[in-house]
């Protein structure tokens, strides 16, 4: 009996890597099949699929930025505020009559600078945890956005600016009708996620990021400049928040003070659901994308079924708790291998 139990446990432990690699994709597929069964005429329609991608477009940028921070066992609570500040500066720049390429570059540069400010503050002020620094900048950046805009929305962008978040690529040459188009934001998402995958998996800096999350002391002993890498990580996180602002500007055709409010919570949730670990050193870009899609599909499906927004919050909260619990179990089981 004891031998059988040991064999069962050994088999279970051996299956853990496969679950970590493919489990989230299986969950995503099950959700898609289930919602298609519940809403057969609507859920997998071209219009609804493109709506889902457009809805998660700017959120996916924030989630990807938070992910690379979480890999280092850190956290960034300011991504929503960075996006809002970048959006308001973009709107003010656009209204001033600046050229479209300047308007496009402004949120990217500002986002990166805000992220760099976070990284430098964490490193040089020797904050006990990034939570403290980014909690402070959450208020600083959002307050700054309200100050420069007077707390009022600013609308009306040029077609070039709106194209990134709301542009369409015609697919009639494939025999599809005019309603079956490809959103430009989908191409942007695919490009950014692929670039981040290459960076994290095929560059020396990317491997160092995972090493720091796994064991920062060992990383220092190996000669890795941990402080420099952390500044780079938070700068990239801010840059991706700027991307989010650029996409949202096109979708909303407006800069508004409530943009990105509580968006950091959704970004963190998507990362954890996608398999990233608060303990650091774990997670994949594909997992983050799956986490973003799970949250987007869940909200979309519940909306189609006319489920109350309050119940949606309950469901998403439950999924987050379960995902974190699985992460804890995974860490405990990993130590027993």
Secondary structure, DSSP 4 states (H G I P E B T S, - for coil): -HHHHHHHHHHHHHHHHHHHHHHHHHHHHHHHHHHHHHSTTTTTSHHHHHHHHHHHHHHHHHHHHHHHHHHTT---S-HHHHHHHHHHHHHHHHHTT--HHHHHHHHHHHHHHHHHHHHHHHHHTT-S-HHHHHHHHHHHHHHHHHHHHTT--EE---HHHHHHHH-EE--GGGT--TT--EEHHHHHHHHHHHHHHHHHHHSHHHHHHHHHHH-HHHHHHTT--HHHHHHHHHHHHHHHHHHHHHHHHHHHSEE-TTTTTTHHHHHHHHHHHTT--TTSS---HHHHHHHHHHHHHHHHHHHHTT--HHHHHHHHHHHHHHHHHHHHHHHHHHTT-
